[in-house]
Amino acid sequence: MRTLPQCRPRGFTLVELMIAVVVLGILSSMAYPAMTSFLQKGRRADAIKALTTIVQEQERYRSNRGSYAEVLGAGDNGLGFSSSQLSQISTHYTLSLAGVGNPAGFVSGYKLTATANATSPQAGDANCATLSVKLEGALLTYLSAKSDGTDTSSPPLCWAR
């Protein structure tokens, strides 16, 4: 008489599954901070692009009118950006223009600032909460600050070169 071979149960044991879950947890705990850092750097690059776009618009405005625009919005002394255009240019930062107009903060120039929105995920980027471009005379300076106001411009931490 022949005996049937015994079937060995197939599948994973509970211990094997728990080891896999622990390994997955360790890998994801290492990957998540790196991923958020890359996302913050990408959003920061978007803010830099927005600042650069507005600097170019300011130079175009000055070449046509002899002075810099006093506001980002529409009007006689404005660049003509609507609030929806500004929100499309930079969705995670609030853009502001200072130093031009009456009273002027600079003899010739302006300061353009991008500040991380408090409701945006970019608010977690504490080292580069504020990015600025300052034009004074013919000198264009790139500035940055932490969320507590500490200057991070030298060495340049936030502006990729």
Contacts in CASP RR format, 6 or more apart in sequence:
PFRMAT RR
TARGET T0000
AUTHOR 0000-0000-0000
METHOD contacts of the structure
MODEL  1
MRTLPQCRPRGFTLVELMIAVVVLGILSSMAYPAMTSFLQKGRRADAIKA
LTTIVQEQERYRSNRGSYAEVLGAGDNGLGFSSSQLSQISTHYTLSLAGV
GNPAGFVSGYKLTATANATSPQAGDANCATLSVKLEGALLTYLSAKSDGT
DTSSPPLCWAR
12 20 0 8 1.000
39 121 0 8 1.000
40 121 0 8 1.000
40 122 0 8 1.000
40 124 0 8 1.000
40 125 0 8 1.000
40 128 0 8 1.000
41 160 0 8 1.000
43 92 0 8 1.000
43 93 0 8 1.000
43 120 0 8 1.000
43 121 0 8 1.000
43 122 0 8 1.000
43 125 0 8 1.000
44 122 0 8 1.000
44 125 0 8 1.000
44 128 0 8 1.000
44 131 0 8 1.000
44 158 0 8 1.000
45 160 0 8 1.000
46 90 0 8 1.000
46 91 0 8 1.000
46 92 0 8 1.000
46 93 0 8 1.000
47 90 0 8 1.000
47 92 0 8 1.000
47 93 0 8 1.000
47 114 0 8 1.000
47 131 0 8 1.000
48 131 0 8 1.000
48 159 0 8 1.000
48 160 0 8 1.000
50 89 0 8 1.000
50 90 0 8 1.000
50 93 0 8 1.000
50 95 0 8 1.000
50 114 0 8 1.000
51 95 0 8 1.000
51 112 0 8 1.000
51 114 0 8 1.000
51 131 0 8 1.000
51 132 0 8 1.000
51 133 0 8 1.000
52 133 0 8 1.000
53 89 0 8 1.000
54 72 0 8 1.000
54 79 0 8 1.000
54 81 0 8 1.000
54 89 0 8 1.000
54 95 0 8 1.000
54 97 0 8 1.000
54 112 0 8 1.000
55 112 0 8 1.000
55 133 0 8 1.000
55 135 0 8 1.000
55 140 0 8 1.000
57 69 0 8 1.000
57 79 0 8 1.000
57 81 0 8 1.000
58 68 0 8 1.000
58 69 0 8 1.000
58 79 0 8 1.000
58 110 0 8 1.000
58 112 0 8 1.000
58 135 0 8 1.000
61 68 0 8 1.000
61 69 0 8 1.000
61 78 0 8 1.000
61 79 0 8 1.000
62 68 0 8 1.000
67 100 0 8 1.000
68 100 0 8 1.000
68 108 0 8 1.000
68 109 0 8 1.000
68 110 0 8 1.000
68 135 0 8 1.000
69 77 0 8 1.000
69 78 0 8 1.000
69 79 0 8 1.000
69 80 0 8 1.000
69 97 0 8 1.000
69 100 0 8 1.000
70 77 0 8 1.000
70 78 0 8 1.000
70 97 0 8 1.000
70 100 0 8 1.000
70 101 0 8 1.000
71 77 0 8 1.000
71 78 0 8 1.000
71 79 0 8 1.000
71 97 0 8 1.000
72 78 0 8 1.000
72 79 0 8 1.000
72 80 0 8 1.000
72 81 0 8 1.000
72 86 0 8 1.000
72 95 0 8 1.000
72 96 0 8 1.000
72 97 0 8 1.000
73 79 0 8 1.000
73 80 0 8 1.000
73 81 0 8 1.000
73 82 0 8 1.000
73 83 0 8 1.000
73 86 0 8 1.000
74 80 0 8 1.000
74 81 0 8 1.000
74 82 0 8 1.000
77 101 0 8 1.000
81 89 0 8 1.000
86 95 0 8 1.000
89 95 0 8 1.000
90 114 0 8 1.000
91 120 0 8 1.000
92 116 0 8 1.000
92 117 0 8 1.000
92 120 0 8 1.000
92 121 0 8 1.000
92 122 0 8 1.000
93 114 0 8 1.000
93 115 0 8 1.000
93 116 0 8 1.000
93 117 0 8 1.000
93 120 0 8 1.000
93 122 0 8 1.000
93 131 0 8 1.000
94 114 0 8 1.000
94 115 0 8 1.000
94 117 0 8 1.000
95 112 0 8 1.000
95 113 0 8 1.000
95 114 0 8 1.000
96 112 0 8 1.000
96 113 0 8 1.000
96 115 0 8 1.000
97 110 0 8 1.000
97 111 0 8 1.000
97 112 0 8 1.000
97 113 0 8 1.000
98 105 0 8 1.000
98 110 0 8 1.000
98 111 0 8 1.000
98 112 0 8 1.000
98 113 0 8 1.000
99 105 0 8 1.000
99 106 0 8 1.000
99 109 0 8 1.000
99 110 0 8 1.000
99 111 0 8 1.000
100 106 0 8 1.000
100 109 0 8 1.000
100 110 0 8 1.000
106 135 0 8 1.000
106 136 0 8 1.000
106 137 0 8 1.000
107 136 0 8 1.000
107 137 0 8 1.000
108 136 0 8 1.000
108 137 0 8 1.000
109 135 0 8 1.000
109 136 0 8 1.000
109 137 0 8 1.000
110 134 0 8 1.000
110 135 0 8 1.000
111 132 0 8 1.000
111 133 0 8 1.000
111 134 0 8 1.000
111 135 0 8 1.000
112 132 0 8 1.000
112 133 0 8 1.000
112 134 0 8 1.000
113 130 0 8 1.000
113 131 0 8 1.000
113 132 0 8 1.000
114 130 0 8 1.000
114 131 0 8 1.000
114 132 0 8 1.000
115 129 0 8 1.000
115 130 0 8 1.000
116 122 0 8 1.000
116 123 0 8 1.000
116 124 0 8 1.000
116 125 0 8 1.000
116 128 0 8 1.000
116 129 0 8 1.000
116 130 0 8 1.000
116 147 0 8 1.000
117 123 0 8 1.000
123 129 0 8 1.000
123 147 0 8 1.000
124 147 0 8 1.000
126 146 0 8 1.000
126 147 0 8 1.000
126 148 0 8 1.000
127 146 0 8 1.000
127 152 0 8 1.000
127 157 0 8 1.000
127 158 0 8 1.000
128 144 0 8 1.000
128 146 0 8 1.000
128 152 0 8 1.000
128 157 0 8 1.000
128 158 0 8 1.000
129 145 0 8 1.000
129 146 0 8 1.000
129 147 0 8 1.000
129 149 0 8 1.000
130 143 0 8 1.000
130 144 0 8 1.000
130 145 0 8 1.000
130 147 0 8 1.000
130 149 0 8 1.000
131 142 0 8 1.000
131 143 0 8 1.000
131 144 0 8 1.000
131 158 0 8 1.000
131 159 0 8 1.000
132 142 0 8 1.000
132 143 0 8 1.000
132 144 0 8 1.000
132 145 0 8 1.000
133 140 0 8 1.000
133 141 0 8 1.000
133 142 0 8 1.000
133 143 0 8 1.000
134 140 0 8 1.000
134 141 0 8 1.000
134 143 0 8 1.000
135 141 0 8 1.000
141 153 0 8 1.000
142 153 0 8 1.000
142 156 0 8 1.000
142 159 0 8 1.000
143 151 0 8 1.000
143 153 0 8 1.000
144 151 0 8 1.000
144 152 0 8 1.000
144 153 0 8 1.000
144 156 0 8 1.000
144 157 0 8 1.000
144 158 0 8 1.000
144 159 0 8 1.000
145 151 0 8 1.000
145 152 0 8 1.000
145 153 0 8 1.000
146 152 0 8 1.000
152 158 0 8 1.000
END
